[in-house]
Amino acid sequence: MIRDGRPMGFRTQLRLTALLSMPAIVAQLSSIAMQYIDASMVGSLGADASASIGLVSTTTWLFWGVLSAAGTGFSVQVAHLIGSGEFDKARDVVRQGFTALLIFSTAIAMLGVGISPFLPGWLGADERIHHDASRYFLIFASFLPALQISFLAGSMLRCAGNMKVPSMLNVLMCVIDVVLNFILIFPARDIVICGSLNIHVWGAGLGVEGAALATVLAETIVASIMLWYLWRRAPILRLSDNPGKFTPRASVLRKAFRIGMPMGLEHMAICSAQIMITTIVAPLGVVAIAANAFAIIAESLCYMPGYGIGEAATTLAGQAYGAGRHRLVRRFGYITVGAAMAVMGVMGVALYLWAPQIIGVMSPVDDIRTLGADILRIEAWAEPMFGAAIVSYGFFVGLGRTILPSVMNLLSIWGVRLTLATILAPTMGLRGVWLAMCIELCFRGLIFLALLAFGRWRHEGNSSTGLDRTNVIQQESQ
């Protein structure tokens, strides 16, 4: 509909946004459900096990964010080429992306494996959780190439407008993870059903290591299925019937570098700031580390819908931009950001009301429950503005404009969040750290709304640069 030039009124634009957003939201929620289940199962082992995973979580985000940025450098090119109807060139970029990113992710995996023995000590954690934290990160790092393939295949399908298959496979991944958690985390045991039926269940009893293995194995299985679908079944990007070379070309790599490098540097800077915050939280004790980790997962239930709408914004903006329909690009920006603020505002109210129950599912420790509920209620106030920042960022990624949004994210988290956390933590503890986060997210949302409303990008393409859509654009603006 976007690339063939048909007119699109407001209702059609809103419906298309919803159609693309809902599967993406389901995919994001399934991912968080997997983390929620992981945390609940590991939380039953005690505060030390929970703290071991929570300690290295920011570093796993750092590595994953770098791979995500590298993949986006290729997927945005695919969205633009599909929008302009250049399907053969889009498939060429897919092939080159797989080759380049397999090499890149293997190098990143080797780096992660190399630092895994030293990471807990660098983060300043209690020695009693060093072993479990190190092993968890080692397993995660070892499977980074499989995670890269999963991300790349899924993002390529989404940029082609196929949100359903990645979403369904993410739900499947959640189910596989639960089953593997049940087997790998806990030892062999007897389960009583209906008060009388006794069933012996085999278990590996690997604890924290079992949680890591369950997650990466579920990711690997889904990555294999996603790759098969992209290779054999995807209507536009199917590679099996369209042979070509996998050798990366300099022009494609340069464009991927231009799009992905600012995002990668931004992810590294933001996650480095989050790691610095972890070093602020770690001396507060095991309870604070565990409560912080659980609250991050719980809050994800609120902001993952924002990331789902953000993925839709990237696809819609990318295809409309590639088709030269610049007024439609602007309309999609306003619609997606407004929708995210509304949805996350409702989710923030729910988070505030049910914070004790949400944290209570993940940990039986009263101190963790109390502290976790308090910091979630602080964070709930920031959710609408966080939604504005998330989706605005996704929208600008779809346009291939990543430098300024990346700098804005960087300055916000380093200049506002980290500074305030350093000031507030000594007197307010973990609550001060989360108050700093709340203030920073509100600030970040405001500056992204300002960029969306008044940025120079709005004046691009007043005369269409792609296909000639003059009449259609006039209808869309009415």
N, C-alpha and C positions, 0 to 999 in steps of 0.2 A: 504493500500500500504506500509506503514511503518512497521507495525507489521507482515505482511506475508512474508517479506524478498525479495520482488521483487526489481531488480536493478533500481536505480534512477539516471539518468544523470542530468546535470545542468539545462537543460530546464524543465525537470519534476519537479525538486526541486523548480525552480522559479514559475512554474505554480501552484504548490501546495501551495506555500507561498501566491500567489495572491488570490487563491480560498478561503483560510482561512482568509486572511486579509480583503478582501472587505466587507463581511458581518459584521465583527467586526468594521470596520471603519464606516459603515452605522449606526451601533448601537451606537457608541460613538458620531457621529455627531448628531444623533437624540436626545441623552441626552443633548448635548450642545444646540441644537435648543430649547429644552424645557426650559433650563435656560435662553436662549436669549429672548424667548417669555415672560417668567416670568418677566425678567428685564424690557422689553419694556412696558408691561402692568402696572407693579408697578411704573416704571419711569414716567408714565403719571400722577401719583398722586402727584409728586413733589420730591424734593431732600431728604426730611426727610424720606419718605417711602423707597426710594432706600437705604439710609444710614442705616436704621434699619436692612435690610436684609444683606447688605454688612458687617456690624459690626460683626455679629455672623457667617459669612460664614466660617471663618477659624476654628471656634470651631466645626461646623457641619462636616467639613472635618476631624477633629481630631477623632470624634466619628465614622464616616463612615470608616475611614482608619483602625481603630482598628478592626472593624467587618470584613472588607475586608481581613485583615491579618489572622484573625482567620479562615475564610472560605478557604483561600488559603492553609492553613496547611492540609486540607482534600482533596481539589481538585487536588493538585500536586500528592498526593498518588494515586488518581484515574487515573491520566494520566499515571503514571508509570505502574500501574497494567494493564491498557488497552494495553499499548505498549507491555507488556510481555505476553498478551493473557489470563490473569487471571481475567476473567469477574466476576465470583462469588465473589471473594475477593473485586473487585472494588465496586460491589453493597453493600457489607457489610460495606465498608467505607462510602458510601453515607448515609446509614441508621444511622450509628453511628454519622456522621457529623450533621445530622438534630437534633438529640437529644441533643448533646453537645452544639450546637450553639444556639438553642432556649433558653436553660438555660442561656448561656453567654449573649446573646443579651438582654434578659429580665433584667438581672442585670445592664447592661450598660444603658438601657432605664430608669431604676429607678434612676440611678445616674444623668442622664441628666435632668430628671424632677425635681430632687431635687435642682440642681444648677441654673435652668432657671431664677428664680426671681433676682438672684444676678449677673448674667453674664455681663449684659451691664455696670453695675457700676465697676466691676473688670476690664473691658476693657477700662475704662476711657472716655466713650462717653458722649456727651451732654445729660442732663436729659430729654430733650423733645423727644428723640427717645428711651428711656429706655423701655417704655411699649410695643411698637410694636416689638422691638427686642426680648424682653423676651418672648412674646407670640409666636413669630415665632419659637424660639428655643424649647419652650415647646411642640408645636405641632410636630415638627420634632422628638424630642426625644421619644415622646409617641408611634411613629410608627416604632421604630428601629427594633423590631422583624420581622415585615413584610418586611422591607428593607433587613434584613439579609437573609430571605428565598429567596427573589428575587435574591440576589447576589449568594447565594449558588447553587440554582437550575440552574441559567444561567451558572455559572462557571463549574459545573459538565457536562452540555451539551457541552460546548466549549471544555473541556478537552477530551471528547469523539469524537471530530471532528465535532460536529454539531454547526456551526456558524449561520446558517440561521434562526432557530427558535428564539434564543435569540435576533437576530437582528430585525426580523419582530415584535417581541413583544415590543422591545424598541421603534420602530416607532409608534406602536399602543399607547404606553404610552404617547408619545409626543402629539398625536392627542387628547387623553382623557384629558391630562393636559390643552391643549388650550381651550377645551370646558368648562371644570370646572373653569378655570381662568375667562373666559368670564362671567360665572354665579356668581361665588363667590366673585370676587374682586370688581366689580362695582355694584352700586345700580340699581334699576329698572329705565328704560329709554325708550325713543322712538327713533327708528332708521328709518331714511328716506332712502329708496332705489329707485334708478332711478329718484330721484327728486320729486316724487309724492306719492309713496307708503309708508305709515307710519305704522311701526310695533312696538308694545309695547313688550319690552323684560324684563322678570323678572330678578332681580339681588338681591343677598344677601347683597351687599355693605359692605363686611368685610375687604376690603383693604388688608393690609399686612397679616393678619390672613387668608384671603381667598386664597392668593397665596400659603401659607404653606399647607392649607387643600387640595387644588387642586393637589399639587405635591404628597403629601403622599397618597391621595386616588388613584391617577393614579398608583403609585408604588404598592399599595396593590392589585389593580385589576390585574395588570400584574403579580405580584408574585403568585397569585392564579392560573392563567392560566399556568404559567411556571411550577409550582409544579404539576399541573394535567398532563401536557405533560410528565414530567420526570417520574411520577408515572405510567402512563398508556400507553404511546406511544413511549418513547425513545427506539430505537432498542437494544442498548447494556445495558443500565442502568435501563430499565423498572423494577419497583419494584413490581407491582401488580401480575405478574406471577411468581415471585421469592421470596417467603416469607422468612423472616429471622428476627433475633433479632435486636432491636434498642438500646440495652444497650451498651454503649461505652466500648471497651476493653482497658486495660492499654497500650498495645503495640501501638495501633492506636493513642491514645491520646498523648503518648510520642513522636511519630513521627510528629504528627500535631503540637505539642508544639515546637519541634526542628525546624520545617520549619517556622511556623507562628510567634513564639515569637520574633526573630530578626526583622521581618517585622513590627510587632506590636510596638515594642520599637522604631523602626525607624520612623514609622508614628507618634507616639506620640512626638518624639523629633523634627521631621520636622514641624509638626503642631504647636507644642509649640513655635518654632521659628517664624512661620507665625503669631501666636497670638501675640508674642512680636513685630513683625513688625506692626501688627494692632494697638498696643499701641503707636507705633511711628507715625503712620498715623493719628490716632484719634484726637490728639491735633491740627492737621493741618486744621481741620474744616469739616463741612458737605460736602462741595463741593469735598474736597480731598477724603473723605470716599466713596462718591458716584462714583467719577471718578475711584478710585481704584477698586471698586467692578465691575463696568461696563467693565473696561479694562481687568480684570481677565476673565470674561465671554467671551469677544470678542477674547482674545488671545487663549481661549480654542478651537475656531474654527480651529486654526492652529495646536495645539498639540494633539487634539483628534485622528487624523489619526495615529499619532505615538503610542498612546495607543492601537488603533485597531491592528496595526501591532505587538505591544508588546504582545497582547493576542494570536495572531497567533504564535509568537515566543515561548511563554510558552507551547502551545499545541504541536507544532512540536518538540521542544527540549525534552519535557517530554516524548512523545511517542517514539521518536528515542532513548532516553536514556534508557527507560524501555525495549526496544527491543534489547539493546546491540549494536546498530549501531553508534559507537562513532565518526567515521569520518563524518557520515551524520549529527550528532549533530553539529559539527564544521561548516559544510557547511551552515546549516540553520542559525547559528549565524551570519555568514558574510553576507548572502543574506538579512536577515530581517533587520539588522542594516543599511546596505547600502541603502535598499529601503526606510527606514524611513528618513534617512538624505536627500535623493533626494526629497521625497514628501514634507517634512517640509521646505526644502529650498525654494521650489516653493510657499508654503503657506506663508512663511515669506515675500517674495517679494510682494505678494498680500496684506498682512497685512500692509506693509509700504505704498503702493500706495493708499489704500482705507480706511485707518484708520479713517479719519473724517466721512466718510459715515457710517462705521460700528458703531461708537459710536453714531452718530446722530440718528440712528434708535431707540436707547434705551433711550435717554433723550432729552427733548426739551430745556434744560437749556444751554445757550451758554458757560458759564464758565466750566461746566462739559464736554461739547463737546471738547473745546479747550485743556483742560488739559488731557483728556482721549486720544485724538489723539496723543498728544506729547509723552506720555509714551508708547503707543503702537508702535510707530515708533522706540523708543529706544529698545524695546523688540524684534522687528522683526529680528534684527541682530543675536540673539541667537538661532533661531529656529532649524537650522540643528544640532547643537551640543546638543540641548535639545532632539531632536529625537534620537541621538546616545545613550544618557543616558537612556531614557525611554525604548527603545527596548532591550538594553543590560541588563537592570535590569530584564525585563520580561523573557529574555532568561535564565538568571541564576536562576530565580525562577523556571523555568521548569526543571532545573537540580537538584532542591532541595538545591542549594547553595545560602543561603540568608544572611549569617552572614557578609561576607566581603562587598558585595554590599550595605547592609544596613548601615554598618559603613561608607562607602564612601559617601553615601547620607547625613548621619548625619554630618560628618565633613565638608562637602562642604557647607551645608546651614547654620550651626552654625558658622563655622570658617570664611567663606568668605561672604555670603550674609548678615547675621545679623550684622557682624562687619562693613562692608562697609555702610550698611543702617544707622547705628547709626552715622557714621562719616559724611555721605553726606546729610542726611535729614535736619539738622539745617540750612544749607546754600542753598541747592537746592530744598528743599521741597519734594513733591511726585516724582518729576523727579529724584531726587537723589536716592530714594528708588528703583525705577525701573532700574536705571543704575546699582545699586548694584546687582539686580536680573539678569540682562543681563550678567554681568561679571561672576557671580557665575555659571550660566547655561553653559557658555562656558567652564569654568574650570571643571565642573562636566562631561561634554561630553568628554573632553580630558582624564580624568582619567579612565572613563569606556572604551574608545577605547583602552587605554593602557592595561587594564585588559583583554579585549577580544583578543588582539593581542599577548600578552606576558604572560598571567596568567598561573599558574600551572595546571589549569583545562584542558588545551589543551593536556597535556601528559597523561590524564586518558584514560584507555581503549584501549591502543595500541594493546592489545589482547582482543578480545571480551569477556565480562563478562556475557552476556545474551545468546541469541540464537546464534548458530554458523553461522556467516554471512561472513566468510572470503572472499569467492569469490565475493559476492555482494559488500562488502566494497571496494575491489580492483577496481571493475568497477566504483563505485561512485567516486573514487579519480582520475579517468582518465579525 
